[in-house]
């Protein structure tokens, strides 16, 4: 197993870790529950892309076109937050908070269905969670019961849609 760790510039809580060719964002030390870990930054775009995060209705954050590999790992490290149906973090606006105690070197994940109305590139989930949705396509594709289950972690721009679809 080959692994390398790079420390994001100015951030002592998280790091980008590469294990066997796959990247992940991990905790550098224990992170208590409800801790603001970092803030998302990036180029605002009106439509989703493979790596964007939706932070409002029709508002997505993405990497700048001219962004190099070092800048991605040092400044836009949030791009390495992978999906989990039982995540360790949640996105509130542009802020990322821990949902529970996160152990050192544990992966920081969030549920893409809690921020994305529609993913640009849906995918088969392999998180292994008891709550695994199996297919991740965005909030729009969830059953009403799943939308309601996710309510506590939903982004503000998706909350009004729970009430309109879960009646």
Chimera marker file (.cmm) of the C-alpha trace (Angstrom):
<marker_set name="trace">
<marker id="1" x="0.000" y="0.000" z="0.000" r="1" g="1" b="0" radius="0.5"/>
<marker id="2" x="1.428" y="3.348" z="-1.079" r="1" g="1" b="0" radius="0.5"/>
<marker id="3" x="0.243" y="6.487" z="0.684" r="1" g="1" b="0" radius="0.5"/>
<marker id="4" x="1.221" y="10.112" z="0.802" r="1" g="1" b="0" radius="0.5"/>
<marker id="5" x="-0.215" y="12.934" z="2.880" r="1" g="1" b="0" radius="0.5"/>
<marker id="6" x="-0.240" y="16.625" z="2.041" r="1" g="1" b="0" radius="0.5"/>
<marker id="7" x="-1.261" y="19.352" z="4.471" r="1" g="1" b="0" radius="0.5"/>
<marker id="8" x="-3.658" y="21.960" z="3.159" r="1" g="1" b="0" radius="0.5"/>
<marker id="9" x="-2.184" y="25.437" z="3.424" r="1" g="1" b="0" radius="0.5"/>
<marker id="10" x="-3.346" y="27.213" z="6.580" r="1" g="1" b="0" radius="0.5"/>
<marker id="11" x="-5.533" y="24.332" z="7.710" r="1" g="1" b="0" radius="0.5"/>
<marker id="12" x="-4.392" y="22.107" z="10.537" r="1" g="1" b="0" radius="0.5"/>
<marker id="13" x="-7.546" y="19.986" z="10.835" r="1" g="1" b="0" radius="0.5"/>
<marker id="14" x="-7.609" y="18.154" z="7.490" r="1" g="1" b="0" radius="0.5"/>
<marker id="15" x="-5.266" y="16.676" z="4.927" r="1" g="1" b="0" radius="0.5"/>
<marker id="16" x="-5.503" y="15.053" z="1.519" r="1" g="1" b="0" radius="0.5"/>
<marker id="17" x="-4.466" y="11.412" z="1.713" r="1" g="1" b="0" radius="0.5"/>
<marker id="18" x="-3.753" y="9.175" z="-1.243" r="1" g="1" b="0" radius="0.5"/>
<marker id="19" x="-4.018" y="5.439" z="-0.698" r="1" g="1" b="0" radius="0.5"/>
<marker id="20" x="-3.487" y="3.058" z="-3.617" r="1" g="1" b="0" radius="0.5"/>
<marker id="21" x="-4.172" y="5.818" z="-6.127" r="1" g="1" b="0" radius="0.5"/>
<marker id="22" x="-7.419" y="7.099" z="-4.579" r="1" g="1" b="0" radius="0.5"/>
<marker id="23" x="-7.663" y="10.457" z="-2.837" r="1" g="1" b="0" radius="0.5"/>
<marker id="24" x="-9.594" y="11.223" z="0.330" r="1" g="1" b="0" radius="0.5"/>
<marker id="25" x="-9.875" y="14.094" z="2.773" r="1" g="1" b="0" radius="0.5"/>
<marker id="26" x="-8.985" y="12.935" z="6.280" r="1" g="1" b="0" radius="0.5"/>
<marker id="27" x="-8.770" y="14.363" z="9.785" r="1" g="1" b="0" radius="0.5"/>
<marker id="28" x="-5.260" y="15.236" z="10.977" r="1" g="1" b="0" radius="0.5"/>
<marker id="29" x="-6.275" y="14.882" z="14.652" r="1" g="1" b="0" radius="0.5"/>
<marker id="30" x="-9.517" y="14.151" z="16.559" r="1" g="1" b="0" radius="0.5"/>
<marker id="31" x="-12.265" y="16.555" z="15.511" r="1" g="1" b="0" radius="0.5"/>
<marker id="32" x="-15.137" y="16.910" z="18.005" r="1" g="1" b="0" radius="0.5"/>
<marker id="33" x="-18.780" y="16.805" z="16.944" r="1" g="1" b="0" radius="0.5"/>
<marker id="34" x="-20.254" y="20.076" z="15.576" r="1" g="1" b="0" radius="0.5"/>
<marker id="35" x="-16.829" y="21.555" z="14.794" r="1" g="1" b="0" radius="0.5"/>
<marker id="36" x="-16.514" y="23.988" z="11.890" r="1" g="1" b="0" radius="0.5"/>
<marker id="37" x="-13.700" y="22.285" z="9.981" r="1" g="1" b="0" radius="0.5"/>
<marker id="38" x="-13.373" y="24.598" z="6.973" r="1" g="1" b="0" radius="0.5"/>
<marker id="39" x="-15.213" y="26.795" z="4.501" r="1" g="1" b="0" radius="0.5"/>
<marker id="40" x="-15.783" y="25.893" z="0.853" r="1" g="1" b="0" radius="0.5"/>
<marker id="41" x="-14.356" y="28.288" z="-1.693" r="1" g="1" b="0" radius="0.5"/>
<marker id="42" x="-14.206" y="28.139" z="-5.442" r="1" g="1" b="0" radius="0.5"/>
<marker id="43" x="-15.563" y="29.505" z="-8.670" r="1" g="1" b="0" radius="0.5"/>
<marker id="44" x="-19.322" y="30.068" z="-8.687" r="1" g="1" b="0" radius="0.5"/>
<marker id="45" x="-21.108" y="28.333" z="-11.565" r="1" g="1" b="0" radius="0.5"/>
<marker id="46" x="-24.839" y="28.057" z="-12.377" r="1" g="1" b="0" radius="0.5"/>
<marker id="47" x="-24.808" y="24.349" z="-13.226" r="1" g="1" b="0" radius="0.5"/>
<marker id="48" x="-23.372" y="21.257" z="-11.538" r="1" g="1" b="0" radius="0.5"/>
<marker id="49" x="-20.179" y="19.596" z="-12.723" r="1" g="1" b="0" radius="0.5"/>
<marker id="50" x="-18.507" y="16.370" z="-11.683" r="1" g="1" b="0" radius="0.5"/>
<marker id="51" x="-16.583" y="18.072" z="-8.843" r="1" g="1" b="0" radius="0.5"/>
<marker id="52" x="-18.839" y="20.969" z="-7.857" r="1" g="1" b="0" radius="0.5"/>
<marker id="53" x="-20.762" y="21.349" z="-4.598" r="1" g="1" b="0" radius="0.5"/>
<marker id="54" x="-24.180" y="22.992" z="-4.671" r="1" g="1" b="0" radius="0.5"/>
<marker id="55" x="-24.421" y="25.770" z="-2.071" r="1" g="1" b="0" radius="0.5"/>
<marker id="56" x="-27.676" y="27.427" z="-3.194" r="1" g="1" b="0" radius="0.5"/>
<marker id="57" x="-30.447" y="27.242" z="-5.754" r="1" g="1" b="0" radius="0.5"/>
<marker id="58" x="-28.570" y="27.355" z="-9.056" r="1" g="1" b="0" radius="0.5"/>
<marker id="59" x="-25.297" y="28.116" z="-7.213" r="1" g="1" b="0" radius="0.5"/>
<marker id="60" x="-22.445" y="25.625" z="-7.372" r="1" g="1" b="0" radius="0.5"/>
<marker id="61" x="-18.808" y="25.926" z="-6.313" r="1" g="1" b="0" radius="0.5"/>
<marker id="62" x="-16.242" y="24.401" z="-8.610" r="1" g="1" b="0" radius="0.5"/>
<marker id="63" x="-12.519" y="24.472" z="-9.242" r="1" g="1" b="0" radius="0.5"/>
<marker id="64" x="-11.179" y="27.293" z="-11.409" r="1" g="1" b="0" radius="0.5"/>
<marker id="65" x="-10.267" y="26.133" z="-14.937" r="1" g="1" b="0" radius="0.5"/>
<marker id="66" x="-6.608" y="27.101" z="-14.524" r="1" g="1" b="0" radius="0.5"/>
<marker id="67" x="-6.183" y="25.322" z="-11.183" r="1" g="1" b="0" radius="0.5"/>
<marker id="68" x="-3.072" y="23.144" z="-10.896" r="1" g="1" b="0" radius="0.5"/>
<marker id="69" x="-2.706" y="19.945" z="-8.854" r="1" g="1" b="0" radius="0.5"/>
<marker id="70" x="-0.833" y="21.634" z="-6.006" r="1" g="1" b="0" radius="0.5"/>
<marker id="71" x="-3.447" y="24.378" z="-5.698" r="1" g="1" b="0" radius="0.5"/>
<marker id="72" x="-6.214" y="21.762" z="-5.628" r="1" g="1" b="0" radius="0.5"/>
<marker id="73" x="-4.657" y="19.906" z="-2.670" r="1" g="1" b="0" radius="0.5"/>
<marker id="74" x="-3.600" y="23.070" z="-0.826" r="1" g="1" b="0" radius="0.5"/>
<marker id="75" x="-6.556" y="25.414" z="-1.439" r="1" g="1" b="0" radius="0.5"/>
<marker id="76" x="-9.453" y="23.406" z="-2.855" r="1" g="1" b="0" radius="0.5"/>
<marker id="77" x="-8.935" y="20.260" z="-0.770" r="1" g="1" b="0" radius="0.5"/>
<marker id="78" x="-12.688" y="20.056" z="-0.178" r="1" g="1" b="0" radius="0.5"/>
<marker id="79" x="-12.817" y="18.532" z="-3.670" r="1" g="1" b="0" radius="0.5"/>
<marker id="80" x="-11.498" y="15.304" z="-2.082" r="1" g="1" b="0" radius="0.5"/>
<marker id="81" x="-14.482" y="14.923" z="0.264" r="1" g="1" b="0" radius="0.5"/>
<marker id="82" x="-16.044" y="11.710" z="-0.906" r="1" g="1" b="0" radius="0.5"/>
<marker id="83" x="-19.669" y="10.612" z="-0.571" r="1" g="1" b="0" radius="0.5"/>
<marker id="84" x="-21.068" y="8.403" z="2.156" r="1" g="1" b="0" radius="0.5"/>
<marker id="85" x="-24.681" y="7.595" z="2.953" r="1" g="1" b="0" radius="0.5"/>
<marker id="86" x="-23.587" y="7.680" z="6.646" r="1" g="1" b="0" radius="0.5"/>
<marker id="87" x="-21.260" y="10.696" z="6.499" r="1" g="1" b="0" radius="0.5"/>
<marker id="88" x="-18.906" y="12.170" z="9.072" r="1" g="1" b="0" radius="0.5"/>
<marker id="89" x="-19.609" y="15.773" z="7.987" r="1" g="1" b="0" radius="0.5"/>
<marker id="90" x="-22.325" y="18.044" z="6.687" r="1" g="1" b="0" radius="0.5"/>
<marker id="91" x="-22.291" y="21.137" z="4.501" r="1" g="1" b="0" radius="0.5"/>
<marker id="92" x="-24.200" y="24.168" z="5.868" r="1" g="1" b="0" radius="0.5"/>
<marker id="93" x="-24.073" y="26.981" z="3.346" r="1" g="1" b="0" radius="0.5"/>
<marker id="94" x="-20.369" y="27.051" z="2.519" r="1" g="1" b="0" radius="0.5"/>
<marker id="95" x="-19.246" y="25.735" z="5.901" r="1" g="1" b="0" radius="0.5"/>
<marker id="96" x="-18.350" y="22.105" z="6.611" r="1" g="1" b="0" radius="0.5"/>
<marker id="97" x="-19.109" y="20.793" z="10.112" r="1" g="1" b="0" radius="0.5"/>
<marker id="98" x="-18.369" y="17.454" z="11.749" r="1" g="1" b="0" radius="0.5"/>
<marker id="99" x="-21.475" y="15.398" z="12.517" r="1" g="1" b="0" radius="0.5"/>
<marker id="100" x="-19.722" y="13.297" z="15.158" r="1" g="1" b="0" radius="0.5"/>
<marker id="101" x="-16.269" y="12.768" z="16.619" r="1" g="1" b="0" radius="0.5"/>
<marker id="102" x="-13.899" y="12.128" z="13.712" r="1" g="1" b="0" radius="0.5"/>
<marker id="103" x="-10.775" y="10.116" z="14.542" r="1" g="1" b="0" radius="0.5"/>
<marker id="104" x="-7.278" y="10.968" z="13.235" r="1" g="1" b="0" radius="0.5"/>
<marker id="105" x="-6.793" y="9.777" z="9.630" r="1" g="1" b="0" radius="0.5"/>
<marker id="106" x="-10.516" y="8.987" z="9.378" r="1" g="1" b="0" radius="0.5"/>
<marker id="107" x="-12.074" y="10.054" z="6.110" r="1" g="1" b="0" radius="0.5"/>
<marker id="108" x="-14.244" y="13.168" z="6.064" r="1" g="1" b="0" radius="0.5"/>
<marker id="109" x="-17.305" y="12.440" z="3.944" r="1" g="1" b="0" radius="0.5"/>
<marker id="110" x="-20.669" y="14.029" z="3.267" r="1" g="1" b="0" radius="0.5"/>
<marker id="111" x="-23.879" y="12.789" z="1.682" r="1" g="1" b="0" radius="0.5"/>
<marker id="112" x="-24.046" y="14.308" z="-1.799" r="1" g="1" b="0" radius="0.5"/>
<marker id="113" x="-27.844" y="13.954" z="-1.752" r="1" g="1" b="0" radius="0.5"/>
<marker id="114" x="-27.994" y="16.568" z="1.047" r="1" g="1" b="0" radius="0.5"/>
<marker id="115" x="-26.582" y="19.362" z="-1.133" r="1" g="1" b="0" radius="0.5"/>
<marker id="116" x="-27.078" y="18.371" z="-4.777" r="1" g="1" b="0" radius="0.5"/>
<marker id="117" x="-30.518" y="18.669" z="-6.369" r="1" g="1" b="0" radius="0.5"/>
<marker id="118" x="-29.247" y="16.795" z="-9.441" r="1" g="1" b="0" radius="0.5"/>
<marker id="119" x="-25.735" y="15.382" z="-9.901" r="1" g="1" b="0" radius="0.5"/>
<marker id="120" x="-23.946" y="16.061" z="-13.175" r="1" g="1" b="0" radius="0.5"/>
<marker id="121" x="-22.611" y="12.476" z="-13.077" r="1" g="1" b="0" radius="0.5"/>
<marker id="122" x="-24.727" y="10.071" z="-10.990" r="1" g="1" b="0" radius="0.5"/>
<marker id="123" x="-22.940" y="6.962" z="-9.726" r="1" g="1" b="0" radius="0.5"/>
<marker id="124" x="-23.375" y="3.609" z="-8.018" r="1" g="1" b="0" radius="0.5"/>
<marker id="125" x="-22.627" y="3.991" z="-4.310" r="1" g="1" b="0" radius="0.5"/>
<marker id="126" x="-20.223" y="1.606" z="-2.641" r="1" g="1" b="0" radius="0.5"/>
<marker id="127" x="-20.109" y="3.164" z="0.829" r="1" g="1" b="0" radius="0.5"/>
<marker id="128" x="-21.382" y="0.018" z="2.560" r="1" g="1" b="0" radius="0.5"/>
<marker id="129" x="-23.561" y="1.947" z="5.031" r="1" g="1" b="0" radius="0.5"/>
<marker id="130" x="-26.712" y="0.429" z="6.492" r="1" g="1" b="0" radius="0.5"/>
<marker id="131" x="-28.478" y="3.433" z="4.907" r="1" g="1" b="0" radius="0.5"/>
<marker id="132" x="-26.777" y="3.048" z="1.524" r="1" g="1" b="0" radius="0.5"/>
<marker id="133" x="-28.927" y="4.452" z="-1.272" r="1" g="1" b="0" radius="0.5"/>
<marker id="134" x="-27.071" y="2.280" z="-3.851" r="1" g="1" b="0" radius="0.5"/>
<marker id="135" x="-27.450" y="4.961" z="-6.548" r="1" g="1" b="0" radius="0.5"/>
<marker id="136" x="-26.503" y="8.614" z="-6.001" r="1" g="1" b="0" radius="0.5"/>
<marker id="137" x="-28.189" y="11.003" z="-8.389" r="1" g="1" b="0" radius="0.5"/>
<marker id="138" x="-29.180" y="13.914" z="-6.164" r="1" g="1" b="0" radius="0.5"/>
<marker id="139" x="-32.039" y="14.945" z="-3.904" r="1" g="1" b="0" radius="0.5"/>
<marker id="140" x="-34.490" y="15.144" z="-6.812" r="1" g="1" b="0" radius="0.5"/>
<marker id="141" x="-34.326" y="11.348" z="-7.285" r="1" g="1" b="0" radius="0.5"/>
<marker id="142" x="-34.932" y="10.336" z="-3.655" r="1" g="1" b="0" radius="0.5"/>
<marker id="143" x="-38.126" y="8.759" z="-2.366" r="1" g="1" b="0" radius="0.5"/>
<marker id="144" x="-40.171" y="10.973" z="0.000" r="1" g="1" b="0" radius="0.5"/>
<marker id="145" x="-39.226" y="8.848" z="3.048" r="1" g="1" b="0" radius="0.5"/>
<marker id="146" x="-35.499" y="9.240" z="2.278" r="1" g="1" b="0" radius="0.5"/>
<marker id="147" x="-35.896" y="12.996" z="1.784" r="1" g="1" b="0" radius="0.5"/>
<marker id="148" x="-37.509" y="13.200" z="5.203" r="1" g="1" b="0" radius="0.5"/>
<marker id="149" x="-34.773" y="11.030" z="6.794" r="1" g="1" b="0" radius="0.5"/>
<marker id="150" x="-32.123" y="13.387" z="5.443" r="1" g="1" b="0" radius="0.5"/>
<marker id="151" x="-33.937" y="16.546" z="6.641" r="1" g="1" b="0" radius="0.5"/>
<marker id="152" x="-31.557" y="17.250" z="9.596" r="1" g="1" b="0" radius="0.5"/>
<marker id="153" x="-28.560" y="17.466" z="7.230" r="1" g="1" b="0" radius="0.5"/>
<marker id="154" x="-30.195" y="19.045" z="4.182" r="1" g="1" b="0" radius="0.5"/>
<marker id="155" x="-28.791" y="22.224" z="2.727" r="1" g="1" b="0" radius="0.5"/>
<marker id="156" x="-31.054" y="25.253" z="3.112" r="1" g="1" b="0" radius="0.5"/>
<marker id="157" x="-31.820" y="25.335" z="-0.609" r="1" g="1" b="0" radius="0.5"/>
<marker id="158" x="-33.281" y="21.804" z="-0.446" r="1" g="1" b="0" radius="0.5"/>
<marker id="159" x="-35.325" y="22.106" z="2.767" r="1" g="1" b="0" radius="0.5"/>
<marker id="160" x="-38.378" y="23.736" z="1.117" r="1" g="1" b="0" radius="0.5"/>
<marker id="161" x="-38.474" y="20.815" z="-1.317" r="1" g="1" b="0" radius="0.5"/>
<marker id="162" x="-38.981" y="18.266" z="1.474" r="1" g="1" b="0" radius="0.5"/>
<marker id="163" x="-42.267" y="19.792" z="2.485" r="1" g="1" b="0" radius="0.5"/>
<marker id="164" x="-43.478" y="20.037" z="-1.096" r="1" g="1" b="0" radius="0.5"/>
<marker id="165" x="-42.623" y="16.400" z="-1.929" r="1" g="1" b="0" radius="0.5"/>
<marker id="166" x="-43.228" y="14.612" z="1.391" r="1" g="1" b="0" radius="0.5"/>
<marker id="167" x="-46.973" y="15.137" z="1.774" r="1" g="1" b="0" radius="0.5"/>
<link id1="1" id2="2" r="1" g="1" b="0" radius="0.2"/>
<link id1="2" id2="3" r="1" g="1" b="0" radius="0.2"/>
<link id1="3" id2="4" r="1" g="1" b="0" radius="0.2"/>
<link id1="4" id2="5" r="1" g="1" b="0" radius="0.2"/>
<link id1="5" id2="6" r="1" g="1" b="0" radius="0.2"/>
<link id1="6" id2="7" r="1" g="1" b="0" radius="0.2"/>
<link id1="7" id2="8" r="1" g="1" b="0" radius="0.2"/>
<link id1="8" id2="9" r="1" g="1" b="0" radius="0.2"/>
<link id1="9" id2="10" r="1" g="1" b="0" radius="0.2"/>
<link id1="10" id2="11" r="1" g="1" b="0" radius="0.2"/>
<link id1="11" id2="12" r="1" g="1" b="0" radius="0.2"/>
<link id1="12" id2="13" r="1" g="1" b="0" radius="0.2"/>
<link id1="13" id2="14" r="1" g="1" b="0" radius="0.2"/>
<link id1="14" id2="15" r="1" g="1" b="0" radius="0.2"/>
<link id1="15" id2="16" r="1" g="1" b="0" radius="0.2"/>
<link id1="16" id2="17" r="1" g="1" b="0" radius="0.2"/>
<link id1="17" id2="18" r="1" g="1" b="0" radius="0.2"/>
<link id1="18" id2="19" r="1" g="1" b="0" radius="0.2"/>
<link id1="19" id2="20" r="1" g="1" b="0" radius="0.2"/>
<link id1="20" id2="21" r="1" g="1" b="0" radius="0.2"/>
<link id1="21" id2="22" r="1" g="1" b="0" radius="0.2"/>
<link id1="22" id2="23" r="1" g="1" b="0" radius="0.2"/>
<link id1="23" id2="24" r="1" g="1" b="0" radius="0.2"/>
<link id1="24" id2="25" r="1" g="1" b="0" radius="0.2"/>
<link id1="25" id2="26" r="1" g="1" b="0" radius="0.2"/>
<link id1="26" id2="27" r="1" g="1" b="0" radius="0.2"/>
<link id1="27" id2="28" r="1" g="1" b="0" radius="0.2"/>
<link id1="28" id2="29" r="1" g="1" b="0" radius="0.2"/>
<link id1="29" id2="30" r="1" g="1" b="0" radius="0.2"/>
<link id1="30" id2="31" r="1" g="1" b="0" radius="0.2"/>
<link id1="31" id2="32" r="1" g="1" b="0" radius="0.2"/>
<link id1="32" id2="33" r="1" g="1" b="0" radius="0.2"/>
<link id1="33" id2="34" r="1" g="1" b="0" radius="0.2"/>
<link id1="34" id2="35" r="1" g="1" b="0" radius="0.2"/>
<link id1="35" id2="36" r="1" g="1" b="0" radius="0.2"/>
<link id1="36" id2="37" r="1" g="1" b="0" radius="0.2"/>
<link id1="37" id2="38" r="1" g="1" b="0" radius="0.2"/>
<link id1="38" id2="39" r="1" g="1" b="0" radius="0.2"/>
<link id1="39" id2="40" r="1" g="1" b="0" radius="0.2"/>
<link id1="40" id2="41" r="1" g="1" b="0" radius="0.2"/>
<link id1="41" id2="42" r="1" g="1" b="0" radius="0.2"/>
<link id1="42" id2="43" r="1" g="1" b="0" radius="0.2"/>
<link id1="43" id2="44" r="1" g="1" b="0" radius="0.2"/>
<link id1="44" id2="45" r="1" g="1" b="0" radius="0.2"/>
<link id1="45" id2="46" r="1" g="1" b="0" radius="0.2"/>
<link id1="46" id2="47" r="1" g="1" b="0" radius="0.2"/>
<link id1="47" id2="48" r="1" g="1" b="0" radius="0.2"/>
<link id1="48" id2="49" r="1" g="1" b="0" radius="0.2"/>
<link id1="49" id2="50" r="1" g="1" b="0" radius="0.2"/>
<link id1="50" id2="51" r="1" g="1" b="0" radius="0.2"/>
<link id1="51" id2="52" r="1" g="1" b="0" radius="0.2"/>
<link id1="52" id2="53" r="1" g="1" b="0" radius="0.2"/>
<link id1="53" id2="54" r="1" g="1" b="0" radius="0.2"/>
<link id1="54" id2="55" r="1" g="1" b="0" radius="0.2"/>
<link id1="55" id2="56" r="1" g="1" b="0" radius="0.2"/>
<link id1="56" id2="57" r="1" g="1" b="0" radius="0.2"/>
<link id1="57" id2="58" r="1" g="1" b="0" radius="0.2"/>
<link id1="58" id2="59" r="1" g="1" b="0" radius="0.2"/>
<link id1="59" id2="60" r="1" g="1" b="0" radius="0.2"/>
<link id1="60" id2="61" r="1" g="1" b="0" radius="0.2"/>
<link id1="61" id2="62" r="1" g="1" b="0" radius="0.2"/>
<link id1="62" id2="63" r="1" g="1" b="0" radius="0.2"/>
<link id1="63" id2="64" r="1" g="1" b="0" radius="0.2"/>
<link id1="64" id2="65" r="1" g="1" b="0" radius="0.2"/>
<link id1="65" id2="66" r="1" g="1" b="0" radius="0.2"/>
<link id1="66" id2="67" r="1" g="1" b="0" radius="0.2"/>
<link id1="67" id2="68" r="1" g="1" b="0" radius="0.2"/>
<link id1="68" id2="69" r="1" g="1" b="0" radius="0.2"/>
<link id1="69" id2="70" r="1" g="1" b="0" radius="0.2"/>
<link id1="70" id2="71" r="1" g="1" b="0" radius="0.2"/>
<link id1="71" id2="72" r="1" g="1" b="0" radius="0.2"/>
<link id1="72" id2="73" r="1" g="1" b="0" radius="0.2"/>
<link id1="73" id2="74" r="1" g="1" b="0" radius="0.2"/>
<link id1="74" id2="75" r="1" g="1" b="0" radius="0.2"/>
<link id1="75" id2="76" r="1" g="1" b="0" radius="0.2"/>
<link id1="76" id2="77" r="1" g="1" b="0" radius="0.2"/>
<link id1="77" id2="78" r="1" g="1" b="0" radius="0.2"/>
<link id1="78" id2="79" r="1" g="1" b="0" radius="0.2"/>
<link id1="79" id2="80" r="1" g="1" b="0" radius="0.2"/>
<link id1="80" id2="81" r="1" g="1" b="0" radius="0.2"/>
<link id1="81" id2="82" r="1" g="1" b="0" radius="0.2"/>
<link id1="82" id2="83" r="1" g="1" b="0" radius="0.2"/>
<link id1="83" id2="84" r="1" g="1" b="0" radius="0.2"/>
<link id1="84" id2="85" r="1" g="1" b="0" radius="0.2"/>
<link id1="85" id2="86" r="1" g="1" b="0" radius="0.2"/>
<link id1="86" id2="87" r="1" g="1" b="0" radius="0.2"/>
<link id1="87" id2="88" r="1" g="1" b="0" radius="0.2"/>
<link id1="88" id2="89" r="1" g="1" b="0" radius="0.2"/>
<link id1="89" id2="90" r="1" g="1" b="0" radius="0.2"/>
<link id1="90" id2="91" r="1" g="1" b="0" radius="0.2"/>
<link id1="91" id2="92" r="1" g="1" b="0" radius="0.2"/>
<link id1="92" id2="93" r="1" g="1" b="0" radius="0.2"/>
<link id1="93" id2="94" r="1" g="1" b="0" radius="0.2"/>
<link id1="94" id2="95" r="1" g="1" b="0" radius="0.2"/>
<link id1="95" id2="96" r="1" g="1" b="0" radius="0.2"/>
<link id1="96" id2="97" r="1" g="1" b="0" radius="0.2"/>
<link id1="97" id2="98" r="1" g="1" b="0" radius="0.2"/>
<link id1="98" id2="99" r="1" g="1" b="0" radius="0.2"/>
<link id1="99" id2="100" r="1" g="1" b="0" radius="0.2"/>
<link id1="100" id2="101" r="1" g="1" b="0" radius="0.2"/>
<link id1="101" id2="102" r="1" g="1" b="0" radius="0.2"/>
<link id1="102" id2="103" r="1" g="1" b="0" radius="0.2"/>
<link id1="103" id2="104" r="1" g="1" b="0" radius="0.2"/>
<link id1="104" id2="105" r="1" g="1" b="0" radius="0.2"/>
<link id1="105" id2="106" r="1" g="1" b="0" radius="0.2"/>
<link id1="106" id2="107" r="1" g="1" b="0" radius="0.2"/>
<link id1="107" id2="108" r="1" g="1" b="0" radius="0.2"/>
<link id1="108" id2="109" r="1" g="1" b="0" radius="0.2"/>
<link id1="109" id2="110" r="1" g="1" b="0" radius="0.2"/>
<link id1="110" id2="111" r="1" g="1" b="0" radius="0.2"/>
<link id1="111" id2="112" r="1" g="1" b="0" radius="0.2"/>
<link id1="112" id2="113" r="1" g="1" b="0" radius="0.2"/>
<link id1="113" id2="114" r="1" g="1" b="0" radius="0.2"/>
<link id1="114" id2="115" r="1" g="1" b="0" radius="0.2"/>
<link id1="115" id2="116" r="1" g="1" b="0" radius="0.2"/>
<link id1="116" id2="117" r="1" g="1" b="0" radius="0.2"/>
<link id1="117" id2="118" r="1" g="1" b="0" radius="0.2"/>
<link id1="118" id2="119" r="1" g="1" b="0" radius="0.2"/>
<link id1="119" id2="120" r="1" g="1" b="0" radius="0.2"/>
<link id1="120" id2="121" r="1" g="1" b="0" radius="0.2"/>
<link id1="121" id2="122" r="1" g="1" b="0" radius="0.2"/>
<link id1="122" id2="123" r="1" g="1" b="0" radius="0.2"/>
<link id1="123" id2="124" r="1" g="1" b="0" radius="0.2"/>
<link id1="124" id2="125" r="1" g="1" b="0" radius="0.2"/>
<link id1="125" id2="126" r="1" g="1" b="0" radius="0.2"/>
<link id1="126" id2="127" r="1" g="1" b="0" radius="0.2"/>
<link id1="127" id2="128" r="1" g="1" b="0" radius="0.2"/>
<link id1="128" id2="129" r="1" g="1" b="0" radius="0.2"/>
<link id1="129" id2="130" r="1" g="1" b="0" radius="0.2"/>
<link id1="130" id2="131" r="1" g="1" b="0" radius="0.2"/>
<link id1="131" id2="132" r="1" g="1" b="0" radius="0.2"/>
<link id1="132" id2="133" r="1" g="1" b="0" radius="0.2"/>
<link id1="133" id2="134" r="1" g="1" b="0" radius="0.2"/>
<link id1="134" id2="135" r="1" g="1" b="0" radius="0.2"/>
<link id1="135" id2="136" r="1" g="1" b="0" radius="0.2"/>
<link id1="136" id2="137" r="1" g="1" b="0" radius="0.2"/>
<link id1="137" id2="138" r="1" g="1" b="0" radius="0.2"/>
<link id1="138" id2="139" r="1" g="1" b="0" radius="0.2"/>
<link id1="139" id2="140" r="1" g="1" b="0" radius="0.2"/>
<link id1="140" id2="141" r="1" g="1" b="0" radius="0.2"/>
<link id1="141" id2="142" r="1" g="1" b="0" radius="0.2"/>
<link id1="142" id2="143" r="1" g="1" b="0" radius="0.2"/>
<link id1="143" id2="144" r="1" g="1" b="0" radius="0.2"/>
<link id1="144" id2="145" r="1" g="1" b="0" radius="0.2"/>
<link id1="145" id2="146" r="1" g="1" b="0" radius="0.2"/>
<link id1="146" id2="147" r="1" g="1" b="0" radius="0.2"/>
<link id1="147" id2="148" r="1" g="1" b="0" radius="0.2"/>
<link id1="148" id2="149" r="1" g="1" b="0" radius="0.2"/>
<link id1="149" id2="150" r="1" g="1" b="0" radius="0.2"/>
<link id1="150" id2="151" r="1" g="1" b="0" radius="0.2"/>
<link id1="151" id2="152" r="1" g="1" b="0" radius="0.2"/>
<link id1="152" id2="153" r="1" g="1" b="0" radius="0.2"/>
<link id1="153" id2="154" r="1" g="1" b="0" radius="0.2"/>
<link id1="154" id2="155" r="1" g="1" b="0" radius="0.2"/>
<link id1="155" id2="156" r="1" g="1" b="0" radius="0.2"/>
<link id1="156" id2="157" r="1" g="1" b="0" radius="0.2"/>
<link id1="157" id2="158" r="1" g="1" b="0" radius="0.2"/>
<link id1="158" id2="159" r="1" g="1" b="0" radius="0.2"/>
<link id1="159" id2="160" r="1" g="1" b="0" radius="0.2"/>
<link id1="160" id2="161" r="1" g="1" b="0" radius="0.2"/>
<link id1="161" id2="162" r="1" g="1" b="0" radius="0.2"/>
<link id1="162" id2="163" r="1" g="1" b="0" radius="0.2"/>
<link id1="163" id2="164" r="1" g="1" b="0" radius="0.2"/>
<link id1="164" id2="165" r="1" g="1" b="0" radius="0.2"/>
<link id1="165" id2="166" r="1" g="1" b="0" radius="0.2"/>
<link id1="166" id2="167" r="1" g="1" b="0" radius="0.2"/>
</marker_set>
